Amino acid sequence: MQEFLQAARGILTILILLGVGYALARFQWVRKEESEFLARFVVYITLPPYMVVNITTSFTRTSLLHLGKGLPVPFFSMLSSYLCAVLLGYLLRLPAKRRGIFVVAFSLSNTIFVGLPVCQALFGERATPFVLLYYMVNTTLFWTLGAFGIASSENPRQGFSFAETLRRILNPPFLAFFLGVVLVLFGLPLPPLLTETARLLGNLTTPLSLLCVGTTIDTKYLRLTRDLVLVLLGRFLISPLLVLAAAAFFPLPELMKEVFIIMSAMPVMMQSSLLARVYSADYEYATGMIAATTALSILVIPLLKVGIQYL
């Protein structure tokens, strides 16, 4: 019961901040122009230093290489889920402005904003390295395949351009993530002034992201549609089962496996709505997915935590 309440409390905090953003928009304290500015500010200004600081302060070269043995499980489970979502998107004939969002919502998790605090509540600080390991794979796939899929909705009929594809993949958050890994592997610490500046900027990421996503929530997108049902199945059933399947081929320590299962069932990534707004995709569609999966995770995650003890 205690674990159930701890997990629910972490997710409720997220919902409250989303509610504050929703109220700001309803009372028109934040209009469409300000919301678009917030989205760009987070993606281009606060998220890159947030990633660099997270990687460089959470890992050493030894721990990064040691934990790297667990990378195949999240990589193969997420990639399998991603390919399944791509196939579903085409079979359902989703509009171009929704297809990339649907794929990301189905296959990738909110690892930091929700996953880290929830896993720390469930497992304690010992879970943090495993959360960040899952986050590394999740982030790589989101800011490469996922970002390209969402960005492609901006002009879906345009012919393939290698330069444009490379520009979309090498976005600031992904470059910052890559920089953090390189700094750790080569043992190159950031100067204290840069570290502190990056930390202060990065600390704005979570609250600003939640407020920004909250400003875009429209209750009419919270209907139980076919797309939402499939995303719920992807988030809360298919993704955890794929982690279990991958773990059968790549044995993991018990705690790492449990953390990966919980992480795989986290809500839709907040950044999917931010990126959809930046690239003129259907961001209302994305925010509906975020709000619905975050609300339902209050019930699902604690039940999953209890259930994995019997696996």
Steps between C-alpha positions, in 0.01 A plus 500: 500500500788734585660444157164563332462835680861605427459438127162673491640804684778548244256488209249728676770767525535488121123527454479801732761690297318407180184635662673829583602538134145417390362768735749759372375442146132498597538837676708621204807582705686290242381535140599302192803722428638465854439123496694465174783705648509273807520191277795638305668630816489155659612307190782734399612672824428302820488136383854478350681611820260282701619195305868585526481547878294182550746283310822652637388499866330158502766288330870433509680333213514172695133502597393598148695213344387253769132591474530492122460120517132560569447720192375221265179446699356854480640545148340188349175535694455868401604443140254209471223715646594786268485281188166357615366857538627601156314205347183586692524863390497400135229236543277755677571757224580769757548855365863605456467760778402225746696197385836594652333599828308171516819298448687688774203483739463124447865403538698749712475596868512812714825393664616809689201721584291206627720190487786617721294630796261203487779240490684676782177487703455128424859372519703775667814674371653165399266503199641827360784350287257255337248778435768707330612200295144458370486875450811491280342254256159669515656842437713376210201346323273799571741768377592298189218279366226666706600859430540426130153340487334798670701755301408327172138609547611859426518425129421131449496516118842652468757268345773338706784736584806364677595847628151562638487152658837558666387843627193349665693215660790717621272722709631685810368251761653201322832680448503593869430139596783380275733766646423381854587139410826607332601710802442202731681246280807723461498621862464867405325692778318822425644813667310575823361825357351320199368215716319736735360707215381186318345366821306822563370507143427128502300525823243706306431213261255288700269776633501696173433185296206401719355850499544528123333164435221597743428815298428289191260252664152506350244277671342410166813297421455283810235283334557124495585471130643207305842665491502559875400140576791375289742740669379383843562139394843596369600689813357277773497148352705449183811695609538318837447163327770583246742583783425160655556331164833681444614420856453130425778526239719749691485404871503799736539552876156481660484866603608619153229285338230632737605861436496444122149350519368796701676749272353339189149570631547871568268757336557662162802731482431867576748598229278346232253787542778760513660363184163472327446869567845594374450302176134593443369148557169427679609599850143486639496131404830455687382680814189282513722190500725649770211599728317166465804276554627712791160487673463122453857433610395593855318168507706290257854559631433399863309190382787411267749537784300252708453267202869467402572338837319191371680482164 
